[in-house]
Amino acid sequence: MSGNSQSDKTSGPWVDINLGAVAANYATLCAAAPDAEMAAVVKCNAYGLGLAAVATKLAGLNCKTFFVAYPEEGADLRTVLQSLNADATIYVFNGPLPHTMPLFQSAKLKPVLNSLEQATQWTTHCDGAPVALHIDTGMNRLGAPLSEVDAIASLGGLNIDLVMSHLACASDPAHPKNEEQRILFANVAKDFPHARASLSASGGALMDARFHFDLIRPGIALYGGSPFDVDERRLKPVAALRAPVVQLRDIAPGETVGYNASFKATAPTRLATVALGYGDGMPTSGSGRVQAMIAGAHARVAGRISMDLISLDITNCKNPIKTGDIATFFGEEVSLFETAKSCNTNAYELLTGLGGRVDRRYL
């Protein structure tokens, strides 16, 4: 759907979301770890691509376990699943706070307990309800420190059905910390023989089977982003960010473009102004670096990315370009990985940063 003219849905940017590619990526992950249950992480509005649409697709693939960050997200997901008559387990990574306890109960959510404090509060309010326990094995972000594990295990009324941890360096499969965490987690998980074990997210799913355990929690890989420091060609692109050309102009040598005059033409230059900017999630760090595909050619951003607009240098594009033509900033034509790299960021940030005025279109 690169196209040469814009549909009538919007005058601004949009993202084409290929739900078939989500299904293909889920199948790829399942094939990579056939002995583990493949869950799905749909936090942050399914990584910016739409919780309802993505969860509906995954539920249709018989995905039975989902993860979110906040209980409010979990309640929204439960509503979606109920509309499908789909029964699934929903875990909440950040665990409960005293004022969210009723929401866990009403939406049938399972907390991921991250500390002795959370575990104690849970037994007071929701005695006997099943939970997950996150044990910190070296991330030092969320998760119960090893010094609290024995006290948590000894709490009366605590029904732990999943023990989990999180790899800090899965983006580099050869990093020695991965094996250190795996060994530590395997040893601690033995203290919970009746609970399933989960260590890996997207990166671990595509690593050695020793990292798979009982359940895997993929996120970015479902959405076509590489979990590694290099691109992962086994995953299909899911999202394509597109925007229309709203103006064309020619500038002479010595003229500048955009705020701070950061681009100065050294030769006669033709520019296409495109309706996309940092207000839509294209970082200013991509100024002068990001390349879009337009009329079958690559065109680099000229000057600074502004809130609503980007200038592309189309001087060397062989095919004529007119207003209304479409520039693609990532998708099948331009990889999400390369665009993120040009912005000095990663696929996670680009997808979750897509703004609210970016129209989501489902294929």
C-alpha positions in Angstrom: 0.0 0.0 0.0 2.7 2.5 -0.8 0.5 4.2 -3.4 0.8 7.5 -5.1 -2.2 9.3 -3.8 -3.8 9.5 -0.3 -7.1 8.0 0.6 -9.9 10.3 1.9 -9.6 9.2 5.6 -7.3 11.9 6.8 -5.2 14.9 5.7 -2.4 13.9 8.1 -0.3 10.9 8.8 -1.5 7.3 9.3 -0.1 3.9 10.1 -1.1 0.8 8.2 -1.3 -2.1 10.6 -1.1 -5.6 9.1 -2.8 -7.9 11.5 -1.9 -10.8 9.3 1.7 -10.0 10.0 1.0 -10.0 13.8 -0.4 -13.6 13.3 2.6 -14.6 11.3 5.0 -13.3 13.9 3.1 -15.1 16.6 3.4 -18.3 14.6 7.1 -17.7 14.2 7.6 -17.3 17.9 5.5 -20.4 18.6 7.6 -22.4 16.2 10.9 -21.1 17.8 9.7 -22.3 21.3 7.4 -25.2 20.7 7.6 -26.6 24.2 6.5 -23.3 25.9 3.2 -21.5 26.0 3.4 -18.3 23.9 1.7 -15.4 25.7 1.3 -11.9 24.4 2.3 -8.5 25.8 -0.2 -5.9 24.8 0.7 -3.1 27.2 0.8 0.6 26.0 -2.1 0.1 23.6 -0.5 -3.0 22.1 2.8 -1.0 21.6 0.9 1.8 20.0 -1.0 -0.2 17.4 -4.4 -0.7 19.1 -5.2 -2.9 22.0 -8.7 -4.0 20.8 -7.6 -4.9 17.2 -4.4 -6.7 18.2 -6.0 -8.6 21.2 -8.9 -9.7 19.0 -6.4 -11.1 16.4 -4.4 -12.9 19.0 -7.4 -14.3 20.8 -8.5 -15.7 17.5 -5.1 -17.5 17.4 -5.9 -19.2 20.7 -3.6 -17.0 22.7 -4.7 -17.7 26.3 -2.4 -15.4 28.3 -1.8 -11.7 28.1 0.3 -9.2 29.9 -0.2 -5.5 30.5 1.5 -2.9 32.7 -1.4 -1.3 34.6 -4.7 -2.7 35.9 -6.6 -0.1 33.9 -5.1 -1.6 30.8 -6.1 -5.0 32.0 -9.7 -3.9 32.6 -9.9 -2.6 29.0 -8.5 -5.8 27.7 -11.0 -7.8 29.7 -13.8 -5.9 28.1 -12.4 -6.7 24.7 -12.1 -10.4 25.5 -15.6 -10.6 27.0 -17.0 -9.1 23.8 -15.4 -12.0 22.0 -16.6 -14.6 24.5 -12.9 -15.3 25.0 -11.5 -16.5 28.3 -7.9 -15.6 29.0 -5.6 -14.9 31.8 -4.4 -11.3 32.2 -1.3 -10.5 34.3 -0.4 -7.0 35.4 3.3 -6.4 35.4 3.4 -3.5 37.8 1.3 -5.3 40.5 -1.4 -3.8 42.8 -1.6 -0.7 44.8 -4.1 -0.5 47.7 -6.6 1.6 45.6 -6.5 -0.7 42.6 -7.3 -3.9 44.5 -11.0 -3.8 43.6 -10.2 -3.4 39.9 -8.1 -6.6 40.0 -11.1 -8.4 41.4 -13.8 -6.9 39.2 -11.8 -7.4 35.9 -10.4 -10.8 37.0 -6.8 -9.7 36.7 -3.7 -11.5 38.2 -1.1 -9.2 39.7 2.6 -9.7 39.2 3.9 -9.2 42.7 7.2 -7.4 42.8 8.0 -7.1 46.5 7.3 -8.4 50.0 5.2 -5.3 50.5 3.0 -6.0 47.5 2.7 -9.6 48.5 1.6 -8.8 52.0 -1.0 -6.3 50.8 -2.4 -8.8 48.4 -2.8 -11.5 51.0 -4.7 -9.0 53.2 -7.1 -7.9 50.5 -7.3 -10.9 48.1 -6.4 -13.9 50.1 -6.1 -17.1 48.0 -6.4 -15.5 44.5 -3.7 -16.7 42.1 -0.8 -14.4 41.4 2.6 -14.2 39.6 5.8 -13.5 41.5 8.5 -11.5 39.7 12.0 -12.2 41.1 14.8 -9.8 40.3 17.8 -11.7 38.9 19.8 -8.6 37.9 17.6 -6.1 36.1 17.2 -4.0 39.3 14.0 -2.4 38.0 10.9 -4.3 39.1 11.0 -7.6 40.9 11.4 -8.9 44.4 15.1 -8.9 45.5 16.5 -12.3 46.4 16.6 -11.3 50.0 12.8 -11.2 50.1 12.0 -14.4 48.3 11.9 -16.7 51.4 9.7 -14.3 53.3 7.3 -14.1 50.3 7.2 -17.9 49.9 6.3 -18.3 53.6 3.3 -16.0 53.5 0.1 -17.8 54.3 -2.6 -17.6 51.7 -0.3 -16.7 48.8 -1.2 -18.7 45.7 1.7 -18.3 43.2 0.9 -19.9 39.9 3.7 -18.2 37.9 7.3 -17.3 38.8 9.0 -14.9 36.4 12.1 -12.8 35.9 13.3 -10.6 33.1 16.5 -10.7 31.0 18.5 -7.4 31.1 20.7 -8.1 28.0 18.6 -10.2 25.7 19.2 -7.7 22.9 22.7 -9.3 22.7 22.2 -13.1 22.9 25.9 -13.7 23.5 26.0 -11.4 26.5 27.3 -13.3 29.6 24.6 -11.8 31.8 21.9 -13.8 30.0 23.4 -17.1 31.2 24.1 -15.7 34.7 20.4 -14.7 35.0 19.2 -18.0 33.5 21.1 -20.1 36.1 20.0 -17.9 39.0 16.4 -17.9 37.9 16.4 -21.7 37.4 17.7 -22.2 40.9 15.2 -19.8 42.6 12.3 -21.2 40.6 12.9 -24.6 42.2 11.6 -23.2 45.4 8.1 -22.9 43.7 7.6 -26.4 42.3 3.8 -25.9 41.7 4.3 -22.7 39.7 5.1 -22.3 36.1 8.3 -20.5 35.2 8.8 -17.6 32.7 12.1 -15.8 32.0 12.0 -14.7 28.4 10.3 -12.0 26.4 10.8 -11.5 22.6 14.6 -11.9 22.6 14.6 -15.0 24.8 11.9 -16.6 22.6 14.3 -16.6 19.7 17.3 -17.7 21.7 18.4 -21.2 22.9 15.7 -23.4 24.3 17.3 -23.3 27.8 15.8 -19.8 28.1 12.2 -20.8 27.2 11.0 -22.5 30.4 7.2 -22.9 30.6 5.8 -19.6 29.3 7.2 -16.8 27.1 6.1 -13.1 27.1 6.8 -11.6 23.6 6.1 -8.0 23.0 8.1 -6.1 20.3 8.5 -9.2 18.1 4.8 -9.5 17.7 4.7 -6.0 16.2 7.6 -6.6 13.7 10.4 -5.0 15.7 13.7 -6.7 16.3 14.4 -7.5 20.0 18.1 -7.6 19.1 20.8 -5.1 18.4 20.6 -6.2 14.7 17.6 -6.5 12.5 15.6 -9.8 12.8 14.6 -10.9 9.3 12.4 -13.8 10.6 9.8 -11.2 11.7 7.4 -9.6 9.3 6.8 -5.8 9.3 3.5 -5.0 11.0 3.3 -1.2 10.9 3.9 1.2 8.0 4.0 4.9 8.9 2.8 7.1 6.0 2.2 10.8 5.4 1.1 12.9 2.4 3.1 15.6 0.6 1.4 19.0 1.2 3.7 21.3 -0.6 6.6 21.3 -3.1 9.2 24.0 -3.5 12.5 24.7 -5.2 15.3 26.5 -3.4 18.6 28.0 -4.6 22.1 27.3 -3.3 22.6 29.1 0.0 19.0 28.9 1.1 18.2 27.2 4.3 15.4 24.9 5.5 13.5 24.8 8.8 14.2 25.9 12.3 17.7 27.0 13.2 18.6 26.9 9.4 20.2 23.5 10.0 20.1 22.6 6.3 21.7 24.8 3.7 21.4 23.9 0.0 24.7 23.6 -1.8 23.0 23.2 -5.2 19.5 23.7 -6.6 17.3 21.6 -4.4 13.7 20.4 -4.7 11.8 19.8 -1.4 8.6 18.0 -0.5 6.9 19.2 2.7 5.2 16.2 4.4 2.4 16.2 7.0 4.3 14.5 9.8 6.3 15.7 12.8 7.4 15.1 16.3 3.8 15.7 17.4 3.0 12.4 15.6 5.9 10.5 17.1 8.8 11.1 14.6 11.6 12.2 16.9 13.6 15.3 16.2 16.7 13.2 16.6 16.0 11.9 13.1 16.5 15.4 11.6 18.9 15.2 8.7 19.2 11.4 9.1 15.9 9.6 8.5 15.1 8.5 4.9 11.6 8.1 3.6 10.5 6.2 0.5 8.6 8.3 -2.0 7.8 7.6 -5.6 10.1 4.6 -5.5 13.1 6.4 -4.2 14.7 7.2 -0.9 14.6 10.9 0.2 16.4 12.2 3.3 14.9 14.6 5.8 16.3 18.1 5.1 16.6 20.3 8.2 14.9 19.9 11.5 11.8 17.8 12.1 9.1 20.2 13.4 5.8 19.4 15.3 3.6 18.9 12.2 5.9 19.0 9.2 9.0 17.4 7.7 10.9 18.5 4.6 12.3 15.8 2.3 15.1 16.5 -0.2 13.6 15.0 -3.4 16.1 16.5 -5.8 17.4 13.1 -7.0 14.1 11.3 -7.2 13.7 10.2 -10.8 9.9 10.0 -10.8 7.9 13.2 -10.6 6.3 13.9 -7.2 3.1 15.9 -6.7 1.1 17.1 -3.7 -0.9 14.2 -2.3 1.8 11.7 -3.0 2.7 9.4 0.0 6.0 9.2 1.8 6.6 6.0 3.9 8.9 6.5 6.9 8.9 2.8 8.0 7.2 -0.4 6.8 8.1 -2.9 4.1 9.8 -0.3 2.0 11.9 1.2 4.8 12.6 -1.0 7.8 11.5 0.0 11.2 14.9 -1.0 12.5 16.7 1.3 10.2 14.4 4.3 10.8 14.8 3.8 14.6 18.6 3.6 14.2 18.5 6.8 12.2 16.7 8.4 15.2 19.2 7.1 17.7 16.4 5.1 19.3 14.7 1.7 18.9 11.5 0.1 17.5 9.9 0.2 20.9 10.0 3.9 21.2 8.9 4.6 17.6 5.9 2.4 17.8 4.7 3.4 21.3 5.4 7.0 20.5 2.9 7.2 17.6 0.7 10.1 18.4 -3.0 10.1 18.9 -3.7 12.0 15.7 -2.0 9.3 13.6 -4.8 7.3 12.1 -4.6 3.6 12.7 -5.8 1.6 9.6 -6.1 -2.2 9.9 -5.3 -4.5 7.0 
